Amino acid sequence: MASIVQRIKEYFQSQKGREGVERVKTAARDPRNRERVHRLMDQWRGRRAGTRHRDV
């Protein structure tokens, strides 16, 4: 039986896995999604909205 790491590697090398990676890359380039992620991370870190450092 293949290890979990091997199964993950095989998935990402498959057509379905490559398509999923492309969808994620496209979504990551969207400025609205980037801002949503930054706000979520700020909440998770306990920072208040609007106090995010611009070191991105």
PyMOL commands that set and color helices and strands:
alter all, ss='L'
color gray80, all
select helices_A, chain A and resi 4-13+15-29+31-45
alter helices_A, ss='H'
color red, helices_A
deselect
rebuild
show_as cartoon
